[in-house]
Amino acid sequence: MKRILIAILIVLGLSAAHLWAGGFSVGSNHEDSYGELDIFDLIMGIIENPDPIPQCHWIPLTADPASPETERTGHRDDGRPAFEFDRKTENPVLTWAYDAGGDHDIAFNAWRKDDWQRKIEFVTSSTVDEVDPRLYVDSQNNVYLTWWENDPGSRIMTTKRSKKGWGTPVHVGNGRRPSVAIWDGGLVVAYERDKASGSGQEIVFAHHSMDTIGPFVPPQIVAATNRTRPLDPIIHVRAGLMWIDWKSGDNVIAVSVYQNGAWQPPANKAWTDKSWAGELTVRHLIELELTD
């Protein structure tokens, strides 16, 4: 019930957040919940404590928007948050790319009782621009987190948070915009990368079957596309199935299902509404068709 109420708050408040913060979107489903800034920060203490929910182009509510000092005193370019839920309490946990000034670091926070933890956990603190984190919470409440380094190397990194804290990040491969899940006892990661030759990008699947993160099995190419804009692949695990969906074209979201030990040829779904709701609707329809 708590999960449902949180999702309702997020969806109902999104339009207000969009107008107030200058444009955000949010995505949510039962286990694979990825999205961007939502109304949670406004409902749960934003006036007194603007963090830990990140805000692009953040301006304090007490500031005068017309003041020439506002841009310099209250501006921070955080990246999109991704959220999941504690498997026992159903409280949300969040990760995002925090604007550290000159680069982004991966930040994390969790809801405790009636508020976010006051101290943000920083998973990274290097001078590399680390962005687009996504996370997954397993049945033991271990958190698996992945992101990429926005530089010429474009390294995909992942780490695990257990009761002992965050583990050492492991290099998965080279690409962009990864997502992560647990499948058949192993960690699975999907991401996009440039084709080895020609223009366009491909969807890549990497996994390992060890109890600790790494080493990863050489990645598999799930599909290739001529699209040069972000593919935003999301890997889903639900109802005994695993699939990846992504933006294959400006009007198409594609999906490939893992069956009989192999990735099946992609199927396409029309994607006509480019808003956050339109994208979520198509991805949700894909889920319903696969799991019903």
C-alpha positions as CSV (number, residue, x, y, z in Angstrom):
1,M,0.0,0.0,0.0
2,K,2.8,2.4,0.9
3,R,4.4,1.8,-2.6
4,I,1.0,2.6,-4.2
5,L,0.6,5.8,-2.2
6,I,4.1,7.0,-3.1
7,A,3.5,6.3,-6.7
8,I,0.2,8.3,-6.6
9,L,1.9,11.2,-4.9
10,I,4.6,11.2,-7.5
11,V,2.3,11.0,-10.5
12,L,-0.3,13.5,-9.2
13,G,2.4,16.1,-8.3
14,L,4.5,15.8,-11.4
15,S,2.8,18.6,-13.3
16,A,3.4,21.0,-10.4
17,A,7.1,19.9,-10.2
18,H,7.4,20.4,-13.9
19,L,6.2,24.0,-13.8
20,W,8.2,24.8,-10.7
21,A,11.5,23.2,-11.6
22,G,11.6,23.9,-15.3
23,G,10.8,20.5,-16.8
24,F,11.2,17.0,-15.3
25,S,9.7,13.5,-15.7
26,V,9.2,10.5,-13.6
27,G,8.9,6.8,-14.3
28,S,7.6,4.1,-12.0
29,N,6.5,0.5,-12.0
30,H,6.5,-2.3,-9.4
31,E,10.1,-3.5,-9.3
32,D,12.0,-1.6,-12.0
33,S,11.3,2.0,-11.1
34,Y,13.4,4.5,-12.9
35,G,12.5,8.2,-13.3
36,E,13.3,11.8,-12.9
37,L,12.5,14.5,-10.4
38,D,9.1,14.2,-8.8
39,I,6.8,16.0,-6.3
40,F,8.2,14.1,-3.4
41,D,10.6,16.9,-2.6
42,L,7.8,19.4,-2.4
43,I,5.6,17.3,-0.2
44,M,8.4,15.9,2.1
45,G,10.3,18.9,3.4
46,I,11.6,20.8,0.4
47,I,10.9,24.1,2.0
48,E,13.2,23.5,4.9
49,N,15.7,21.2,3.3
50,P,16.0,21.3,-0.6
51,D,18.2,18.2,-0.5
52,P,18.5,15.2,-0.8
53,I,16.1,15.2,-3.7
54,P,18.1,16.7,-6.6
55,Q,16.8,19.6,-8.7
56,C,18.1,20.8,-12.0
57,H,18.4,24.6,-12.0
58,W,17.5,24.6,-8.4
59,I,16.5,28.0,-6.9
60,P,15.6,28.2,-3.2
61,L,12.0,28.9,-2.5
62,T,13.0,31.8,-0.3
63,A,14.9,33.5,-3.1
64,D,13.6,36.3,-5.3
65,P,13.4,34.8,-8.8
66,A,13.9,38.3,-10.3
67,S,17.1,38.9,-8.3
68,P,20.3,39.0,-10.3
69,E,22.0,37.1,-7.5
70,T,19.6,34.1,-7.7
71,E,21.4,32.4,-10.6
72,R,24.7,32.5,-8.7
73,T,23.5,31.7,-5.2
74,G,21.0,29.0,-5.8
75,H,21.8,27.3,-9.1
76,R,22.8,23.6,-9.3
77,D,22.6,21.3,-12.3
78,D,21.8,17.8,-10.8
79,G,21.0,14.9,-13.1
80,R,17.8,12.9,-13.2
81,P,17.1,10.8,-10.1
82,A,16.1,7.1,-10.2
83,F,14.2,5.5,-7.4
84,E,13.4,2.0,-6.1
85,F,11.8,0.6,-2.9
86,D,13.0,-1.1,0.2
87,R,11.7,-4.7,-0.1
88,K,10.7,-4.8,3.6
89,T,9.5,-1.4,4.5
90,E,8.6,-0.2,0.9
91,N,10.3,3.1,1.7
92,P,11.9,4.7,-1.4
93,V,15.6,4.9,-2.0
94,L,17.0,7.4,-4.5
95,T,20.2,7.9,-6.6
96,W,21.1,10.8,-8.8
97,A,24.1,12.7,-10.4
98,Y,24.9,15.5,-8.0
99,D,26.4,18.6,-9.4
100,A,29.7,18.9,-7.5
101,G,30.8,22.0,-9.4
102,G,32.6,21.1,-12.7
103,D,31.6,17.5,-12.6
104,H,28.9,15.2,-11.2
105,D,29.2,12.6,-8.4
106,I,26.8,9.7,-7.8
107,A,24.7,10.4,-4.7
108,F,22.3,8.2,-2.8
109,N,19.7,8.6,-0.1
110,A,17.0,6.6,1.6
111,W,13.7,7.4,3.4
112,R,13.8,6.7,7.1
113,K,10.5,6.9,9.1
114,D,9.2,10.3,8.1
115,D,12.0,12.0,6.3
116,W,15.1,11.6,4.1
117,Q,18.4,11.0,5.8
118,R,20.0,14.3,6.4
119,K,23.4,13.1,5.2
120,I,23.7,12.3,1.5
121,E,25.8,9.2,0.7
122,F,28.2,9.9,-2.1
123,V,29.0,6.7,-3.9
124,T,31.7,8.5,-6.0
125,S,33.7,11.6,-5.4
126,S,36.2,11.8,-8.3
127,T,36.7,14.5,-10.8
128,V,35.2,12.4,-13.6
129,D,31.7,13.3,-14.7
130,E,29.6,10.4,-13.4
131,V,26.0,10.5,-14.6
132,D,22.7,8.7,-15.3
133,P,22.7,6.2,-12.3
134,R,20.0,3.5,-12.0
135,L,19.5,1.0,-9.3
136,Y,17.9,-2.3,-8.3
137,V,17.0,-3.6,-4.9
138,D,17.1,-7.4,-4.4
139,S,15.0,-9.5,-2.0
140,Q,17.8,-9.2,0.6
141,N,17.7,-5.4,0.4
142,N,21.1,-5.2,-1.3
143,V,21.2,-2.2,-3.6
144,Y,22.9,-2.6,-7.0
145,L,23.8,0.7,-8.6
146,T,25.2,1.5,-12.1
147,W,26.2,4.6,-13.9
148,W,28.6,5.8,-16.7
149,E,31.5,8.2,-16.9
150,N,30.7,11.0,-19.3
151,D,34.1,11.4,-20.9
152,P,35.9,9.9,-24.0
153,G,36.2,6.5,-22.1
154,S,32.5,6.2,-21.4
155,R,33.1,3.5,-18.8
156,I,30.0,1.7,-17.4
157,M,30.5,1.1,-13.6
158,T,28.5,-0.8,-11.0
159,T,28.7,-1.4,-7.3
160,K,26.7,-3.1,-4.5
161,R,25.5,-1.7,-1.2
162,S,25.0,-4.2,1.6
163,K,24.8,-3.9,5.3
164,K,28.5,-3.3,5.3
165,G,28.3,-0.3,3.0
166,W,29.2,0.3,-0.6
167,G,31.6,-2.0,-2.4
168,T,34.4,-1.1,-4.8
169,P,33.0,-0.1,-8.2
170,V,33.6,-2.5,-11.0
171,H,34.1,-1.7,-14.7
172,V,31.4,-3.5,-16.7
173,G,32.2,-2.2,-20.2
174,N,32.2,1.0,-22.3
175,G,29.0,2.7,-23.2
176,R,26.2,4.9,-21.9
177,R,23.0,5.0,-19.9
178,P,23.1,1.6,-18.2
179,S,20.4,-0.1,-16.2
180,V,20.7,-3.0,-13.8
181,A,18.7,-5.9,-12.3
182,I,19.2,-9.4,-10.8
183,W,18.3,-12.4,-12.9
184,D,18.8,-16.1,-12.1
185,G,21.2,-15.3,-9.2
186,G,23.4,-13.0,-11.2
187,L,23.8,-9.3,-11.9
188,V,22.6,-8.2,-15.3
189,V,23.3,-4.8,-17.0
190,A,22.0,-3.3,-20.2
191,Y,23.4,-0.2,-21.9
192,E,23.9,1.5,-25.2
193,R,27.1,2.0,-27.1
194,D,28.3,3.1,-30.6
195,K,28.5,0.5,-33.3
196,A,32.0,-0.8,-34.0
197,S,31.5,0.5,-37.6
198,G,29.1,2.8,-39.3
199,S,26.7,5.2,-37.6
200,G,24.2,4.3,-35.0
201,Q,24.2,2.5,-31.7
202,E,23.6,-1.0,-30.3
203,I,22.0,-2.4,-27.2
204,V,24.4,-4.4,-25.1
205,F,23.8,-7.0,-22.4
206,A,26.4,-7.9,-19.8
207,H,26.1,-10.3,-16.8
208,H,28.0,-12.3,-14.2
209,S,27.0,-15.2,-12.1
210,M,29.2,-14.7,-9.1
211,D,28.2,-13.7,-5.6
212,T,30.4,-10.7,-5.8
213,I,30.3,-8.2,-8.6
214,G,32.6,-9.1,-11.5
215,P,34.2,-10.3,-13.6
216,F,31.5,-9.9,-16.3
217,V,31.0,-12.3,-19.1
218,P,31.9,-10.8,-22.5
219,P,28.8,-8.7,-23.5
220,Q,26.2,-9.7,-26.0
221,I,24.8,-7.4,-28.6
222,V,21.0,-7.6,-28.3
223,A,20.1,-5.3,-31.2
224,A,21.5,-2.6,-33.4
225,T,19.8,0.6,-34.5
226,N,20.7,3.6,-36.8
227,R,19.4,6.0,-34.1
228,T,22.1,8.4,-32.9
229,R,20.0,10.0,-30.1
230,P,19.8,8.4,-26.7
231,L,18.3,4.9,-26.6
232,D,17.7,4.8,-22.8
233,P,17.6,1.1,-22.5
234,I,15.9,-0.4,-19.4
235,I,16.3,-4.0,-18.3
236,H,13.3,-5.5,-16.6
237,V,12.9,-8.6,-14.5
238,R,9.3,-9.6,-13.8
239,A,7.0,-12.6,-13.5
240,G,9.9,-15.0,-14.4
241,L,10.8,-13.0,-17.5
242,M,13.6,-10.7,-18.5
243,W,13.4,-8.1,-21.2
244,I,15.0,-4.9,-22.4
245,D,13.1,-2.0,-24.0
246,W,14.6,1.1,-25.6
247,K,14.0,4.0,-27.9
248,S,14.7,2.5,-31.3
249,G,13.5,5.5,-33.3
250,D,11.8,8.8,-32.9
251,N,8.4,7.0,-33.1
252,V,9.3,3.5,-31.9
253,I,10.1,1.8,-28.6
254,A,11.6,-1.7,-29.2
255,V,11.7,-4.6,-26.9
256,S,13.7,-7.9,-26.9
257,V,12.8,-10.8,-24.5
258,Y,15.3,-13.3,-23.2
259,Q,13.9,-16.8,-23.9
260,N,15.5,-20.2,-24.2
261,G,18.9,-18.8,-23.4
262,A,18.9,-16.1,-26.1
263,W,17.7,-12.7,-26.9
264,Q,14.7,-12.7,-29.3
265,P,14.5,-10.4,-32.3
266,P,13.1,-7.0,-31.3
267,A,9.5,-6.2,-31.6
268,N,8.3,-2.6,-32.0
269,K,5.7,-0.5,-30.3
270,A,4.5,2.8,-31.7
271,W,5.6,5.8,-29.6
272,T,3.8,8.9,-30.6
273,D,3.6,10.9,-27.4
274,K,7.1,12.1,-26.6
275,S,6.2,13.3,-23.1
276,W,7.2,11.4,-19.9
277,A,3.7,10.0,-19.8
278,G,3.8,8.8,-23.4
279,E,7.1,7.0,-22.9
280,L,5.9,5.3,-19.7
281,T,2.6,4.3,-21.3
282,V,4.4,2.4,-24.1
283,R,6.8,0.7,-21.7
284,H,3.9,-0.2,-19.4
285,L,1.9,-1.7,-22.3
286,I,4.9,-3.8,-23.3
287,E,5.1,-5.1,-19.7
288,L,1.4,-5.9,-19.6
289,E,1.6,-7.8,-22.9
290,L,4.6,-9.8,-21.6
291,T,3.4,-10.6,-18.1
292,D,-0.4,-10.9,-18.3
